[in-house]
Amino acid sequence: MKFTEVKRGYDPVEVDDYIRTLDSVIKSYKEKDNAIKNAIISAQVAADNMIKNAKLQADEYKVQLVRELEHLRVAVERERSKIQDFQNTYSRLIRKYLVTLDEDDMSEINSCLDGINTMIDDLVDHDIAHIANSDNKAPEPEIKTPARQVFKVPDEVNEPDETVNEPDNNDQ
């Protein structure tokens, strides 16, 4: 802005008007500055609250996760115990019912098999038709030791159930 020169300086009315204009502009800038400062403070408070809430929520999630992990750890240990119990039971049953064969057992089994082969050879060598038409039956092989003793099967092992459950045909 340019002021008009008067005898003793610039026109006081123009200077006063200009000063009032400057005061108005300065006041406007101060208001904007205050609004910006308030917005920054509000944003900072909001950000601080969001961080605080996020930390609280994260802490709650951690507590919940630790609780769930402890439940999972207990479940894993429970399953480990079940597996160990199964292994112990399985091992005990295997030891109880395992059939062991030693050299003598195998020798006796081979001897029985040799006897069966001999009988087969005898049947082949003789006239099978003659044997079938006569009252002479093929001799039964002589089994010296029952299989239960040969295989050392414990007495408490029950014989398999001979009954078979037939399917119900009425279900169709």
Sequence and secondary structure as in RCSB ss.txt:
>XXXX:A:sequence
MKFTEVKRGYDPVEVDDYIRTLDSVIKSYKEKDNAIKNAIISAQVAADNMIKNAKLQADEYKVQLVRELEHLRVA
VERERSKIQDFQNTYSRLIRKYLVTLDEDDMSEINSCLDGINTMIDDLVDHDIAHIANSDNKAPEPEIKTPARQV
FKVPDEVNEPDETVNEPDNNDQ
>XXXX:A:secstr
    EETTEE HHHHHHHHHHHHHHHHHHHHHHHHHHHHHHHHHHHHHHHHHHHHHHHHHHHHHHHHHHHHHHHH
HHHHHHHHHHHHHHHHHHHHHH     HHHHHHHHHHHHHHHHHHHHHHHS HHHHHHSS         S HHHH
TT  TTS           GGG 
